[in-house]
Amino acid sequence: MNNRTDTLKQIDMIIEQFTDALGRLDEGARDVIADIANILIEAFEQGRSVYICGNGGSAADAQHIAAEMVGRFQRDGRKALPCVAMTTDTSIITAVGNDFGFEDVFARQVEALGKPGDVLWVLSTSGKSPNIVKAANIAHERGMKIVAMTGGDGGRLSNLADVCFIAPADRTYLIQQIHQLAYHIICELVDKHFASNV
């Protein structure tokens, strides 16, 4: 094979990936994305905080989202929004993991920080991660709103969340790609709302 043939095959694969991810966002998914954005907007308008958690790639996504909210997504001139990724404090994560167990690394943070009206945004490609499910249960007990992003059949989180975006896929990487597209749209909606209200 020559380089030209290899390049064309790569381009075909890239187009297939884009088409596959975009084609999975039907009207119902779009409504859920709007619902999540509105929950966040309402919480921020009321002076509440948003806490985000996930494992592995979803932990990186949690940090990415928090950076967009505290910093900015695209627009200058809006206030910083109180959003915390609970995946970043290695001292808390390792202390709780050592003293209580990995299942408690997010639940203890929700217990310490979460207040009624705050939002817990959880990301789990399976919807079944024990430490994420436990954090959601604690958030529910504390009167927090729960937003979930999952895949497959939604797992246990689909029944715990006030709103659950279920990426219509079973492969982890594709679920994460769809999550990234969805949360960038959510960030755009939140960004636009607060920038227009400056």
ChimeraX attribute file (.defattr): number of C-alpha atoms within 10 A of each C-alpha:
attribute: neighborCount
match mode: 1-to-1
recipient: residues
	/A:1	5
	/A:2	6
	/A:3	8
	/A:4	9
	/A:5	10
	/A:6	11
	/A:7	11
	/A:8	11
	/A:9	12
	/A:10	12
	/A:11	12
	/A:12	11
	/A:13	12
	/A:14	12
	/A:15	11
	/A:16	11
	/A:17	14
	/A:18	12
	/A:19	11
	/A:20	14
	/A:21	19
	/A:22	13
	/A:23	11
	/A:24	13
	/A:25	17
	/A:26	10
	/A:27	9
	/A:28	9
	/A:29	17
	/A:30	13
	/A:31	13
	/A:32	16
	/A:33	21
	/A:34	15
	/A:35	18
	/A:36	24
	/A:37	22
	/A:38	16
	/A:39	19
	/A:40	26
	/A:41	20
	/A:42	13
	/A:43	18
	/A:44	21
	/A:45	12
	/A:46	11
	/A:47	12
	/A:48	20
	/A:49	22
	/A:50	24
	/A:51	23
	/A:52	25
	/A:53	26
	/A:54	24
	/A:55	17
	/A:56	10
	/A:57	14
	/A:58	21
	/A:59	20
	/A:60	15
	/A:61	22
	/A:62	26
	/A:63	19
	/A:64	15
	/A:65	23
	/A:66	21
	/A:67	17
	/A:68	19
	/A:69	20
	/A:70	14
	/A:71	17
	/A:72	21
	/A:73	17
	/A:74	11
	/A:75	13
	/A:76	11
	/A:77	12
	/A:78	16
	/A:79	15
	/A:80	15
	/A:81	24
	/A:82	16
	/A:83	25
	/A:84	21
	/A:85	21
	/A:86	22
	/A:87	23
	/A:88	14
	/A:89	9
	/A:90	10
	/A:91	9
	/A:92	16
	/A:93	19
	/A:94	14
	/A:95	13
	/A:96	19
	/A:97	15
	/A:98	12
	/A:99	10
	/A:100	12
	/A:101	13
	/A:102	16
	/A:103	17
	/A:104	20
	/A:105	25
	/A:106	27
	/A:107	23
	/A:108	18
	/A:109	18
	/A:110	23
	/A:111	14
	/A:112	9
	/A:113	12
	/A:114	22
	/A:115	16
	/A:116	14
	/A:117	20
	/A:118	24
	/A:119	26
	/A:120	27
	/A:121	26
	/A:122	27
	/A:123	28
	/A:124	30
	/A:125	30
	/A:126	20
	/A:127	24
	/A:128	17
	/A:129	17
	/A:130	14
	/A:131	20
	/A:132	25
	/A:133	22
	/A:134	20
	/A:135	24
	/A:136	26
	/A:137	18
	/A:138	19
	/A:139	26
	/A:140	18
	/A:141	11
	/A:142	16
	/A:143	14
	/A:144	23
	/A:145	23
	/A:146	26
	/A:147	26
	/A:148	28
	/A:149	30
	/A:150	28
	/A:151	28
	/A:152	16
	/A:153	16
	/A:154	21
	/A:155	18
	/A:156	16
	/A:157	29
	/A:158	20
	/A:159	12
	/A:160	18
	/A:161	22
	/A:162	17
	/A:163	20
	/A:164	26
	/A:165	25
	/A:166	25
	/A:167	25
	/A:168	20
	/A:169	19
	/A:170	13
	/A:171	12
	/A:172	17
	/A:173	12
	/A:174	18
	/A:175	22
	/A:176	23
	/A:177	15
	/A:178	27
	/A:179	24
	/A:180	16
	/A:181	13
	/A:182	23
	/A:183	19
	/A:184	16
	/A:185	16
	/A:186	21
	/A:187	20
	/A:188	18
	/A:189	20
	/A:190	25
	/A:191	25
	/A:192	15
	/A:193	15
	/A:194	18
	/A:195	16
	/A:196	10
	/A:197	9
	/A:198	9
